[in-house]
Amino acid sequence: MTDRFSVVPASYLLFRRGGSVLLQLRQGTGYRDGYWATAAAGHVEAGESAVQAAVREAREELGIEVAPGDVVPLTAMHRSNGGGRPVDERVDFFFLCSAWQGEPRIQEPDKAARLEWFSLDDLPDAVVPHERYVLERLRTGLPPILAFGFADAIGGERLQP
């Protein structure tokens, strides 16, 4: 029997208010610190669905409650950092959310320095690259599945992680 290829699953919950999205400034995580990122995102844990992970991350990172029915699928991204190890191979589930209970606030100050709304037309320069790719296409629509970091990525273009 051979070892099976594996990927790390993660859920991203994009909070949208009109033409703006809520982003957090990463700090102390060891990954893309100093970059803006989706306000609620994280790994899918054993025994939980991608939607359950998104709802949990909203509660843990922002202190808000999101009903599973308000988690709307946006796109899935198969992503590679090119290292060939499981930690380098990802599948990301992106969801939209425009209804929640409570006021979003930083719950993990050791991982996030700021929380701000940004216009989709005026995103900050430093946004995590694969998340920027999704955010820049949010207004015009996204296919159900994206590839990022592969030579044969959608459109025939290699997207740099």
Phi and psi in degrees as a GROMACS rama.xvg file:
@    title "Ramachandran Plot"
@    xaxis  label "Phi"
@    yaxis  label "Psi"
@TYPE xy
-99.13  158.799  THR-2
-68.7622  136.59  ASP-3
-86.7599  146.487  ARG-4
-64.0049  141.108  PHE-5
-134.611  154.825  SER-6
-129.5  156.115  VAL-7
-96.4966  120.528  VAL-8
-88.9811  143.558  PRO-9
-142.563  152.643  ALA-10
-116.328  139.785  SER-11
-124.575  125.94  TYR-12
-111.47  108.697  LEU-13
-88.8091  118.879  LEU-14
-92.8735  121.711  PHE-15
-119.736  135.301  ARG-16
-133.712  101.805  ARG-17
62.6741  -126.27  GLY-18
-94.2414  17.9211  GLY-19
-120.045  154.185  SER-20
-126.8  151.596  VAL-21
-92.5333  124.815  LEU-22
-125.45  153.487  LEU-23
-116.275  147.451  GLN-24
-92.2105  116.192  LEU-25
-71.4192  143.206  ARG-26
-155.173  146.641  GLN-27
67.6792  15.0904  GLY-28
-97.9698  -22.3122  THR-29
86.8357  -3.55881  GLY-30
-130.445  115.646  TYR-31
52.7303  37.0667  ARG-32
-61.1178  140.217  ASP-33
89.3536  -0.899228  GLY-34
-105.134  150.076  TYR-35
-82.6538  145.679  TRP-36
-147.61  166.479  ALA-37
-49.3602  136.403  THR-38
-64.6815  -29.6523  ALA-39
-134.594  114.727  ALA-40
-159.904  153.553  ALA-41
174.695  174.208  GLY-42
-66.7223  144.739  HIS-43
-77.3242  127.856  VAL-44
-89.223  159.181  GLU-45
-54.5597  133.709  ALA-46
81.9259  4.11238  GLY-47
-120.447  148.17  GLU-48
-81.4348  167.824  SER-49
-61.4044  -37.9267  ALA-50
-66.7659  -45.1561  VAL-51
-59.0286  -38.9784  GLN-52
-63.7588  -42.1611  ALA-53
-62.246  -44.315  ALA-54
-63.0008  -44.2813  VAL-55
-62.7531  -45.0274  ARG-56
-62.4448  -37.3188  GLU-57
-61.8605  -40.9387  ALA-58
-68.7398  -47.4082  ARG-59
-68.485  -42.7305  GLU-60
-89.7667  -28.81  GLU-61
-120.801  -10.0563  LEU-62
69.7803  26.9681  GLY-63
-119.511  160.733  ILE-64
-107.187  131.125  GLU-65
-123.553  128.819  VAL-66
-76.6294  137.758  ALA-67
-52.522  -33.0689  PRO-68
-69.0738  -15.7337  GLY-69
-93.6165  3.96411  ASP-70
-96.0615  105.721  VAL-71
-104.115  122.463  VAL-72
-59.2903  137.015  PRO-73
-113.584  -58.764  LEU-74
-164.969  163.387  THR-75
-118.673  143.697  ALA-76
-125.679  122.467  MET-77
-92.9399  120.929  HIS-78
-129.172  142.714  ARG-79
-131.729  138.838  SER-80
-97.2815  2.74067  ASN-81
82.1614  2.33897  GLY-82
-84.8374  -18.4898  GLY-83
81.2208  -7.29533  GLY-84
-88.666  154.828  ARG-85
-53.3854  -35.9079  PRO-86
-65.5143  -20.2667  VAL-87
-91.435  -9.56634  ASP-88
-112.496  123.792  GLU-89
-131.392  154.857  ARG-90
-130.142  121.007  VAL-91
-112.954  130.763  ASP-92
-104.967  116.487  PHE-93
-101.618  131.118  PHE-94
-126.533  152.842  PHE-95
-103.878  148.751  LEU-96
-145.085  129.901  CYS-97
-126.429  6.22179  SER-98
-137.816  132.602  ALA-99
-160.007  166.262  TRP-100
-109.561  128.274  GLN-101
103.458  173.99  GLY-102
-106.213  120.501  GLU-103
-58.1222  132.628  PRO-104
-150.517  155.5  ARG-105
-67.7548  123.558  ILE-106
-104.086  -17.4027  GLN-107
-125.73  76.7122  GLU-108
-63.9849  -15.4018  PRO-109
-78.0625  -11.9345  ASP-110
-117.191  -15.9301  LYS-111
-138.949  128.442  ALA-112
-89.5156  -34.9264  ALA-113
-147.061  161.349  ARG-114
-138.173  120.924  LEU-115
-145.972  153.677  GLU-116
-89.4501  134.888  TRP-117
-127.771  140.932  PHE-118
-66.3805  140.593  SER-119
-62.6334  -21.6849  LEU-120
-86.0108  -7.07812  ASP-121
-144.155  58.9284  ASP-122
-71.8632  151.411  LEU-123
-64.6447  158.367  PRO-124
-62.4873  -44.8455  ASP-125
-92.8843  90.0678  ALA-126
-120.808  138.315  VAL-127
-48.6925  125.316  VAL-128
-52.5532  -46.634  PRO-129
-70.8861  -27.6029  HIS-130
-74.6999  -39.0225  GLU-131
-57.615  -41.4092  ARG-132
-56.3213  -42.9771  TYR-133
-70.9121  -47.7161  VAL-134
-60.2534  -40.4827  LEU-135
-66.1495  -20.3963  GLU-136
-106.035  3.95664  ARG-137
-62.4405  -39.1247  LEU-138
-71.1748  -34.1545  ARG-139
-95.7672  -11.8876  THR-140
103.797  150.295  GLY-141
-126.686  148.049  LEU-142
-70.3625  163.388  PRO-143
-62.4384  -30.8216  PRO-144
-134.152  133.117  ILE-145
-117.419  155.864  LEU-146
-119.521  142.639  ALA-147
-141.711  123.228  PHE-148
93.3197  6.73707  GLY-149
-108.91  150.528  PHE-150
-62.4576  -30.5179  ALA-151
-106.301  36.4667  ASP-152
-58.6944  156.918  ALA-153
-49.8325  133.13  ILE-154
90.1283  -0.457733  GLY-155
74.9482  8.72201  GLY-156
-105.982  135.907  GLU-157
-80.3631  118.052  ARG-158
-91.8273  124.962  LEU-159
-79.8425  128.465  GLN-160
